[in-house]
Amino acid sequence: MQIEKQIEAENNKIIIQKIEMNQTTNHDPNSSFHMFGKYYQDNLLKLIWKYLDLDPHHKLLYIGESGESFIPVLEKTSALLQPVVWGEECGAPHTDKKLKRIEQLDDYSFDRALLVNAVQYFQNPSETFTQVLSTLHASGKILLVHRPGPITTLPFFRKAKKKLEEQDYPYMKIFESLRKLGADVQWEIEHVPVTIKKDDWLSLLGMKIAPILQHLSDYEVATGLQELSQGCLKYSEEMVSFEDRLMFISAHKLSEEGGAYPSIQRSGCVRSTPPHSAVWDLTLKLPLTEDLIKYLHKPSKPKSLFKRMF
């Protein structure tokens, strides 16, 4: 037993050394690019513009991961006239940039809200959605970029995938929460391409750059890296390519005066008849012609319940 423990301890040291070697090519937190690289960032930006309808005059609220590198890019590429506000959310990284607590933000102070892989870290997602929607103008719009755990396509090791599924917040709950708040919801699944060096990808995992990995021990991460190195990435080239499957969920508040009923539908689909009528208690009248009146029976007189005594 002692020999087996010694061998296991030596193996752990070797694995930890591999992590330290991988960290020589780690992601620079001060980099101006997303942790998955510029190619990924450019494609993600295109999808955000597609679903968020972001204009230069809009004031944007940002909540989610990689804000320290992603916010400056959003401000520059979208030519925003006002600085992006980074809202505080559960699991936000330590940064010198001051975060704003969502509940302290003024109502109707933003035109757009962007949430990137943040929902699973909220203590109470429904309450957070309520607070975010209250900060938007009447014509405001919210976009959630969500990575569903059960259908992720990122090359994680098994324990990381399992942890991702355990902490996943079901997208159907997101749909229902937004609909109950009176928002019209549209969704779509997109695949964002990633091209990165194999050593850099292992380095990102080794440094637990993804928030989900922070719930795993160093040993679990180390064995996971070995699993990838000796498994699906063993015979891959220096540069690896894969896709990040994301769900884009957009919602906007419906006018209370319009009477429309909030719906949930896939983006691009033609809106069908709403499930509930927008107008209630209609009084309908149909004029009858003389040839139809003769077929109508005259209402009979009600019979008296008491018979005449005399």
SULGI-V122156 format. One record per pair of residues at least 24 apart in sequence whose C-alpha atoms are under 6 Angstrom apart, sorted by the first residue. I is the first residue (numbers start at 1). J is the second residue. Records with the same first field share a line. If there is no record, write none. Layout:
BEGIN
I: J, J
END
This chain:
BEGIN
15: 222
19: 206
22: 203
23: 203
25: 200
26: 203
32: 69
33: 69
40: 193, 194
56: 80, 81
57: 81
58: 111
59: 110, 111
60: 84, 112, 113
61: 85, 113
62: 86, 87, 113, 114
63: 87, 115
64: 115, 116, 117, 118
90: 121, 122
91: 121
107: 134, 135
108: 135, 136, 137
109: 135
110: 135, 136
111: 136, 137, 140
112: 140, 141, 142
113: 142
114: 142, 143
115: 144
116: 145
117: 145, 146
120: 168, 169
126: 177
141: 251, 252
142: 250, 251
143: 249, 250
144: 248, 249
145: 247, 248
146: 246, 247
147: 246
152: 245
153: 244, 245
154: 244
157: 224
179: 262
182: 262
183: 251, 252, 253, 254, 262
184: 251, 252, 262, 263
185: 250, 251, 264
186: 249, 250, 264, 265, 266, 267
187: 248, 249, 266, 267
188: 247, 248, 266, 267
189: 246, 247
190: 245, 246
191: 243, 244, 245
192: 243, 244
193: 243
194: 241, 242, 243
195: 240, 241
196: 239, 240
197: 238, 239, 240
198: 238, 239, 240
END
